[in-house]
Amino acid sequence: MLTFYKVPLVLRPQPEGGYTVTSPVLPELVTEGDTPEEIMENVRDALQAALETYEDLGKPLPASLSPRI
C-alpha cells in the first residue's frame, strides 16, 4: 500500500539561481532545484531517501509527520 505524507517545505532562493528546499518536520530532507517541476521531482526522491533511512535505522518517524488520508 502506498502512503502519502503532507510535508511542509521551505524554499530558499540561492544567489546563483534556483532554490534550496528543506522541511522543518523532516531535517533529513534537503534538496534543490531550478524549476517547480524539478523541485517536486527532487523532493519526492529526497523524501523517499529520508523515509528509507528512518526505516533502515529502525527509527520512528517524527510525530509531526503524519500520513495523509
Short mmCIF file of the C-alpha atoms (twelve columns), coordinates in Angstrom:
data_MODEL
# 
_entry.id   MODEL 
# 
loop_
_atom_site.group_PDB 
_atom_site.id 
_atom_site.type_symbol 
_atom_site.label_atom_id 
_atom_site.label_alt_id 
_atom_site.label_comp_id 
_atom_site.label_asym_id 
_atom_site.label_seq_id 
_atom_site.Cartn_x 
_atom_site.Cartn_y 
_atom_site.Cartn_z 
_atom_site.pdbx_PDB_model_num 
ATOM 1  C CA . MET A 1  0.000  0.000  0.000   1 
ATOM 2  C CA . LEU A 2  1.274  3.430  -0.953  1 
ATOM 3  C CA . THR A 3  1.408  6.015  1.849   1 
ATOM 4  C CA . PHE A 4  1.236  9.736  1.179   1 
ATOM 5  C CA . TYR A 5  2.601  12.355 3.575   1 
ATOM 6  C CA . LYS A 6  1.806  16.029 3.876   1 
ATOM 7  C CA . VAL A 7  5.215  17.623 4.359   1 
ATOM 8  C CA . PRO A 8  5.752  21.362 4.848   1 
ATOM 9  C CA . LEU A 9  8.606  22.686 2.727   1 
ATOM 10 C CA . VAL A 10 10.804 25.770 2.963   1 
ATOM 11 C CA . LEU A 11 12.213 27.092 -0.329  1 
ATOM 12 C CA . ARG A 12 15.183 29.436 -0.049  1 
ATOM 13 C CA . PRO A 13 16.327 31.276 -3.179  1 
ATOM 14 C CA . GLN A 14 20.022 30.873 -3.932  1 
ATOM 15 C CA . PRO A 15 22.176 33.765 -5.193  1 
ATOM 16 C CA . GLU A 16 23.289 31.750 -8.232  1 
ATOM 17 C CA . GLY A 17 19.676 30.846 -9.050  1 
ATOM 18 C CA . GLY A 18 17.383 28.040 -8.085  1 
ATOM 19 C CA . TYR A 19 16.218 27.085 -4.625  1 
ATOM 20 C CA . THR A 20 17.350 25.001 -1.686  1 
ATOM 21 C CA . VAL A 21 14.467 23.015 -0.218  1 
ATOM 22 C CA . THR A 22 14.228 21.777 3.382   1 
ATOM 23 C CA . SER A 23 11.474 20.641 5.729   1 
ATOM 24 C CA . PRO A 24 11.079 21.771 9.344   1 
ATOM 25 C CA . VAL A 25 9.489  18.418 10.294  1 
ATOM 26 C CA . LEU A 26 11.970 16.176 8.474   1 
ATOM 27 C CA . PRO A 27 15.518 17.584 8.801   1 
ATOM 28 C CA . GLU A 28 16.945 14.814 6.593   1 
ATOM 29 C CA . LEU A 29 15.005 16.154 3.616   1 
ATOM 30 C CA . VAL A 30 17.351 18.548 1.812   1 
ATOM 31 C CA . THR A 31 17.359 19.080 -1.936  1 
ATOM 32 C CA . GLU A 32 17.425 21.791 -4.576  1 
ATOM 33 C CA . GLY A 33 16.006 22.676 -7.943  1 
ATOM 34 C CA . ASP A 34 15.679 25.412 -10.536 1 
ATOM 35 C CA . THR A 35 12.055 24.995 -11.625 1 
ATOM 36 C CA . PRO A 36 8.861  23.967 -9.792  1 
ATOM 37 C CA . GLU A 37 8.842  20.705 -11.746 1 
ATOM 38 C CA . GLU A 38 12.450 19.918 -10.879 1 
ATOM 39 C CA . ILE A 39 11.852 20.834 -7.233  1 
ATOM 40 C CA . MET A 40 8.858  18.481 -6.956  1 
ATOM 41 C CA . GLU A 41 10.760 15.598 -8.559  1 
ATOM 42 C CA . ASN A 42 13.762 16.173 -6.303  1 
ATOM 43 C CA . VAL A 43 11.546 16.465 -3.200  1 
ATOM 44 C CA . ARG A 44 9.914  13.113 -3.998  1 
ATOM 45 C CA . ASP A 45 13.357 11.499 -4.301  1 
ATOM 46 C CA . ALA A 46 14.678 13.169 -1.130  1 
ATOM 47 C CA . LEU A 47 11.550 12.222 0.839   1 
ATOM 48 C CA . GLN A 48 11.841 8.599  -0.249  1 
ATOM 49 C CA . ALA A 49 15.511 8.531  0.757   1 
ATOM 50 C CA . ALA A 50 14.764 10.110 4.154   1 
ATOM 51 C CA . LEU A 51 11.939 7.649  4.877   1 
ATOM 52 C CA . GLU A 52 14.161 4.712  3.875   1 
ATOM 53 C CA . THR A 53 16.866 5.999  6.232   1 
ATOM 54 C CA . TYR A 54 14.425 6.038  9.147   1 
ATOM 55 C CA . GLU A 55 13.281 2.520  8.266   1 
ATOM 56 C CA . ASP A 56 16.840 1.180  7.858   1 
ATOM 57 C CA . LEU A 57 17.849 2.620  11.241  1 
ATOM 58 C CA . GLY A 58 14.667 1.406  12.928  1 
ATOM 59 C CA . LYS A 59 13.829 4.952  13.990  1 
ATOM 60 C CA . PRO A 60 10.226 6.125  14.303  1 
ATOM 61 C CA . LEU A 61 9.167  8.940  12.007  1 
ATOM 62 C CA . PRO A 62 8.857  12.367 13.631  1 
ATOM 63 C CA . ALA A 63 5.467  12.693 15.364  1 
ATOM 64 C CA . SER A 64 4.716  15.849 13.364  1 
ATOM 65 C CA . LEU A 65 4.918  13.854 10.115  1 
ATOM 66 C CA . SER A 66 1.561  12.204 9.670   1 
ATOM 67 C CA . PRO A 67 0.257  10.122 6.791   1 
ATOM 68 C CA . ARG A 68 -2.233 11.854 4.552   1 
ATOM 69 C CA . ILE A 69 -5.512 10.040 4.104   1 
# 
